[in-house]
Amino acid sequence: MKLSDFDFDLPDDLIATRPASPRSSARLLVAQGGATVDSHVFDLPDFLRPGDRLVLNDTRVIPARLNGRRHRDSAQGPVSAGIEATLLDPQADGTWSALIKPLKKVKPGEVIVFSADLSATLDRVEDGQAILRFNLSGEDFDKALDQAGAMPLPPYIAAKRPADEQDKTDYQTIWARRSGAVAAPTASLHFDDALMQALSDRGVAVTHVTLHVGAGTFLPVKVEDVTTHKMHAEWGQVSAEAVAEIQATKAAGGRVIPVGTTALRLIESAARSGTIEPWEGDTDIFIYPGFQFHVTDALMTNFHLPKSTLLMLVSALMGQDRMREVYAHAIAQNYRFFSYGDASLLIPG
């Protein structure tokens, strides 16, 4: 299985830089077996059955992109340098790992000032990442970060425009509640209150799980033999309540449909024994063709990057040839791609 097997040409103008408005007006490509239907997200209930269950990732994206300054006294007098920081993961000791540009401009023990309220000391450097100790914690930190930070838009959007205040709404799901992600579970961005009500009226249930999506989700695959790729790890939790709901749906003959690859990776991580069980920890599960699914019956997801692990995941679910057909159709019909783009509903069989 070669990396080149998952490549395709995507016109640059199909990369979405803003989401559809309202959210559920985004287009929806439904691939069920060999059939392909062009629809819209607000029609999702029509393609589901009473008794089906959507699995939703309730992680909350933090405004992890920060701009600050490092001040230092030198022989020539006071000097300062602009510093860009992207928070990655909170550490057990209260520090944060972060990417800093330029890292060489900051020495351990130096302070970076991000706002009148928020600053951080470079505690140390590990594996090319900065370990920052902030001057605030808890709710005070959350409030100051919300004021000083910007949403960490994916590189392919950030290259086209900077994040702004609108992204703090657009790049967050309506059910986000557990802070810790530095990337959104983007298939979930299509849901609004009207759609949730329509799904409920249809008899479709929902279950919440948590996977804190990391910046590693955007890392490219650099090996030609994809089976040797090492996935990044992300923290997740599947509660006993979630397991009970999923098992009840299965027992009643309903389908379990994760919304987004993050929810799928999490529930399959919790089901490696063959049966889903309560689970908490770091997962680096890598799903590519040949993977055996134990829980997932279908998937709602956006359209993914060429040569990405997420394209490999959907190919594992639907088959490589079928996904080539789906993506060729999406490009021919001018579907919008990636995080702020349109959606697909993938139903094997």
Disulfide bonds with the S-S distance in Angstrom:
none
